Structures are given as structure tokens and as C-alpha cells.
């Protein structure tokens, strides 16, 4: 004999999976994820080569 709310639990689980799928599809279609990673990496590299990038000290590089 099945429990009374098995159908409800199945629908609830399906709704959660659909939400996750929609989020993954939206993330896949959005190009911003890749761009933000490359911008952060460039900023990281810039911080550790201050003289090479024309900054006198850490404060000058931090303003950019």
C-alpha cells in the first residue's frame, strides 16, 4: 500500500529539478560567466606586477 502523499512528493521533486534545470540552461546561455572570470584573472595578474604596469605603489594599482 502506497502512502497518501507519494504523488505530492514526486511533483515536489520534479518541480525542484525543473528549477535547477532552468537555472543551468540560463547560465549556459549567458556569456557573462566566462567574461567575469577573465576580468578577475587579469585584475589579479595586474596587482602583482605593479612596476611592469606603470604603478609606483600598491595604492595606485588599487585605484584601477
N, C-alpha and C positions, 0 to 999 in steps of 0.2 A: 504494500500500500504506500502511495506517494504522500509526501507532506502537502499540506494545503497551499503553501506559498512557493512551491517549486517554480511555477510559471513566472511569478513576480521576480524571483531571484535570477532566473535566466534572462528576463527582459532587462533587469538592472545591470547585469554583467555585460549584456550586449550593448547597452547604452554607454557604459564606460569604455568599452573597446572602440565604439564608433567615435567617441570624443577623442580618444588617443590617436586614432587613425586620421581624423580631420586635422589635428594639430601637426602630425607628422607630414601630411600632404601639404599643409600651408607652409611648413618650414622648408620643405623640398622646393616649392615654387618660389620662395623668397630668396633672392640672391644676397641679401644683407648679411647672412651668417658668414659667408666666406670673406666678404669685404671687411667686416669689422675685425676679423682675425688678422688679416694682413695689415690693417692700420695699427692694431695694437702691437704687432710684431715690429713694425717699422719704428713706432714710438719707443719701444723697449730698446732696440738697437741704437737709436739716436741718443738715448740717455747715457749710454756707456761709452760713447765716442764723442765727447763734448768738443775737444780740440779739433778733431777731424771735421766736425760740422760747424765750426766757427764760433763756438761759445766759449767765453772766458771762464765761466764757473757754472756750478750746478744751478744756481738761481736763474741765470739767463736761459739755460736749456729748459728749465721747468716752466717758464712763461709760455712757451710754444705748445 
